[in-house]
Amino acid sequence: MSADAAAGAEAGAWDLPEVEVLIREIHLDTFGHVNNATYLSLFEQARWDLIEAGGYGLRVIRETGLGPVVLEAAIKFMREIGLREHIRIQSRAYDPQGGKIMRMRQRMVNSRGEICCEAEFKFGLFSLRERKLVPPTPAWLRAIGAPTP
């Protein structure tokens, strides 16, 4: 997140690299701003970009049978985002503290540094074979940038 957010970093939390997005025509609704459901898609794309960059893309998910699943989402819209705006998606993950469920906060920031949208997601690592949540593996934790002991 931003330097001011890092200064007030919470225990058990870490920031992930920012993802930049250009808002295109397909992201807009009839009001000429980003559609509410599109915010969720953009946040999800940023999460996929982050885990892919961390070495845990679809190939690994298919090989291991373990992949991320969103369990809960809460979103707050604060400012309009319009056509051809450049935004940054900032992400901060939180340690599961020995459990299976993790949290991630994401926000969209425009080129003026204004927060346009914030969301919090609860997610876990899902076994496609067992059809249930499993504890985060070391490979998964590395992929989401968790600090190593």
Steps between C-alpha positions, in 0.01 A plus 500: 500500500618858532787619717253636755326161511834324541588730789193375681547139392302254701661203670477186290437697179708555191464710187510349154620665177258747344319407181431774246184497289371718218122532511361403161161524334403146607531603866231768478126489556232721345585778748849529352687380807634165613218256566472374859554134404803598293680622812490143631636368168783753502590411860496131406722558196749680723502204740560258210782721369659494846484124551612432143801726558558308823526173307155362584302531179240275343762239401598452866135492607427225248810302603445526876121510508526797740379849418363818650132544575326818613272440797376851569523846344413844635539799269472875549466738203643846569565678168405447138758354265454596136617406155874489431593572862815334624450339838723308737370204694671472835479180702583407856478142628460383858650194666249218562655459848498123480156478344371432151332833432700804396405861433604739229418868474514659159440851382489686171687829490474748213785702348427784745563269795131485597359174629206409275404162640597274788420135548578229750503135402512187711653214309660164544685226320253249358572136420336410172532130588369512858256787428589683819731768638849390592773678698717733289802320357849656497475537120169684532632730773805582283271574204305757697816659631478387860810584701717197563621427852 
